Amino acid sequence: MTAFGSTLSYAAEDNTDIVPGIGFLRGIGIASALGGMVVLVLVHFVYRKKLSRGTYHWLLLLGLFVLPLTATLSTTATVMEGTKRVEACASCHVMDPFVNDLRNPESPTLAARHYKNNWIAKDQCYGCHITYGATGTIEGKRDGFRHWLYYVTGTYSDPIEFVGSYSNSNCLYCHGGTEKWKRVKSHQALTVDFQADSIACIQCHGPPHPLPQERILRVKK
């Protein structure tokens, strides 16, 4: 939720360029919330005696449920869209070593290479961590919730270490089935192992982010 709040605070400061479309979503949410309150006040305190019983109940339904639901959906969409951005990840200081490495053209990590070569056009963090999203896996949501819980309670140790699960499907979503991927004989021979996550892609392709000991050195600098 800290990352969510930080993302929304960017938008509140008119930094809508960080998340294209967030101003529109935010506007819908604010309008719906204010509209719901105005409807309730007018219907119950101003026009109650002038309205028929049926009209009164329908307007209460609008103010109590329809408009609040619209505001909730708009807020959820704003948060989900906002947290896809690299800037949302960078809003939590514990992620600084990862974001700095991502943007470092000299870094040999997978994240930095993907970023430098523009292999992922936008939302570079989310591009590889899609299991965190609304349509992601249960395991991804479990890991994401645990990471959030450690962060907001301050119970993590620095440098942080990933002890959750990372599915090869995140890599294969883009790479699997491409001609370049098919040309590698070991890919074809290990297809079943990749799908079962018994062999990780990073075992051959290197670490996606700086190792813990490297992050210590970078933080001290």
Secondary structure, 3 states (H helix, E strand, C coil): CHHHHHHHHHHHCCCCCCCCCHHHHHHHHHHHHHHHHHHHHHHHHHCHHHCCHHHHHHHHHHHHHHHHHHHHHHHHHHHHHHCCCHHHHHCCHHHHHHHHHHCCCCCCCHHHHHHHCCCCCCCHHHHHCHHHCCCCCHHHHHHHHHHHHHHHHCCCCCCCCCCCCCCCHHHHHHHCCCHHHHCCHHHHHCHHHHHHCCCCCHHHHCCCCCCHHHHHHHHHC
